Amino acid sequence: MRSSNERFKKKNSNSKIAILIPAYNEEKYIKGVVKGCFKYRLDVVIIDDGSIDNTMDAVISIPIPKNFKIILIKHSKNFGKGQSLKTGFSYIVKNNYTGVITIDADGQHKTSEIKDFLKVIDKENPDLIIGSRLGHTKNMPFIRLATNVFTSWVISNIAGIKVSDVQSGFRYISTKVVKNIKLETKSFDTESEIIVQASWLGYNIKNISISTIYNKNFVSYVNPAIDTIKFFKLVFNS
């Protein structure tokens, strides 16, 4: 039996989608994330955002299957997740990909659910797909849940379209969206900015349910005070 990704490629032979993984100090989990992407036979673009641990070594040590491509781009210092996404988007555009699936490097997302994005792309060809964790909140810390619900409500009202989880890093973005939005942010607020701009430009946005995984000793690089200020700056500038 052919895999869902093989069927996807057969039906859309002209499509060229990459997987983009922004990473900062993720030596513990990034190897498993990258290996989990192998079965889709899609190019993987990794942006190491100035990690000071062994993230780079972990990636380099991965045995790469034949005819599989990993592109590793390293920032000279830590610029923030938003800048990592922009660096990745620039690579996507320059190398003529049709779209990109972004997934976090910290193991919070199931790579097995990439197939769900591919199915929606195959059937509906949307411009932006947001993976929503809010249907699976059992293990989500309360403060994270409350923040997600609040920011999603605010951004949904600004964008004029219901988006369940605006902070989710697991999403699909078509290259035409990447080309036409003009991102001003450089941190975690970039993910919200993408949604607002894509909505205002009339792009087709879909929500799909994804799982939520919080590994033991999970470390968040979100700064509650600073990133909240950045979020409200984005809101007031929209």
Number of C-alpha atoms within 10 A of each C-alpha: 5 7 10 14 19 14 15 19 17 11 11 12 9 10 15 16 23 23 24 27 26 27 25 25 21 23 20 14 17 24 20 17 19 22 15 14 18 17 15 21 17 18 20 22 23 25 26 26 24 20 19 14 13 13 22 23 11 16 21 13 9 13 8 14 11 6 7 13 15 18 12 15 18 16 14 10 11 16 14 20 25 21 22 27 24 18 18 24 21 14 16 24 16 8 10 12 18 16 24 26 22 23 26 22 27 25 21 18 22 17 21 11 14 23 16 17 20 21 15 16 19 17 9 11 14 16 21 26 23 26 28 22 23 18 13 13 14 11 11 15 10 11 10 13 16 12 14 19 16 14 21 19 18 16 24 20 13 17 21 12 16 16 25 24 26 27 23 21 22 24 24 28 23 21 20 13 18 21 12 11 16 12 15 13 21 17 18 23 24 23 21 23 24 21 26 23 19 21 19 13 13 10 16 14 18 20 17 17 17 22 15 19 18 14 12 6 6 11 11 8 12 12 10 13 9 9 15 16 13 18 21 14 13 18 17 8 7 12
